[in-house]
Amino acid sequence: MIDPLERWRKYGEKPDFAGLLSFGGAPYTEDPADLAGADVAIVGAPTDDLVSDRPGTRFGPRAIRAAGCPPGPHLEAKVDAFEQLRIVDYGDAPVLPADPARSHEAIEATVSEVVEAGAVPIILGGDHGIAEPDIRACAKEHGPVGLVHFDTHTDTGKEVFGVEVSHGTPMYRLVEQGHVDGARYAQIGLRGYWPGEEELGWQRDKGVTAIFMHDVRDLGIRAVVERAIEVAGEGPTFLSVDVDVLDPVYAPGTGTPEPGGMTSADLLWACRELAARLELVGAEVVEVIPTAVGSADISALVADRTVREILTGIAMRRR
Ligand SMILES: [Mn+2]
């Protein structure tokens, strides 16, 4: 285990641009034995072979780590997640370029190591196809999970361009395979021009709750989050955040941007509130295509802060 903050210990904080790249300066390890006693482990899943439009999310995990800031108390929640939780950065899953099947096997195996150690995995994508290995690893341990899913798109296609394993199909497959309980599944932020009646009809049959962007606009984020908490209810739940749920002004670096989306302020608060009130067994932040370096990359920056809000919420729940 390497503690990237150690050399700066006497100053109380490390500059963001210096030292080993780990999430939030968390201790870094690739040894499963070091996961013992961890509350949360960050896992990178740098793969983008399954996108239907713009590639580049393979650079997401590294950019999100580079956009991080050191630990400290959350000014609104008054909680320092890094002080209250044992958080480790477990590095990247050993993905293979141009071999999505073996990359998914590697991601599922790495996330499973975290789950089996009793820690909550938070996975940095990567395209949204990684939801399949991420959630499967959690469901193997906890049984069918509830799901709160922020996204422009439902990702419930049976196929995209005739391809069944795609970043547009993971939620269809996870529900059909019994890893996600459709009755405990809420989507938030849907808008634009996909999917069609076939996919929406399938969702309704499975009892999935679709909360559209016009619902967020008309009802407000607090009412929408209450509805999602009601749907997910008690029991193990996964939180999946596709940054394309945000308006492209907040996260222009993403594979399939759609104007008219959520604000960062709403998404960040929602993630903290959900993590504080639901029994989260895992989370992922996906579809970041970095276009710059470090805190200059606004899509990676909002992804880093999304994970920080989830961590703050978990710390609030356990306090
Ligand atoms: Mn998605």
Residues whose N, C-alpha, C, O or C-beta is under 5 A from the ligand:
A	BS01	MN	H128 D151 H153 D155 H167 D242
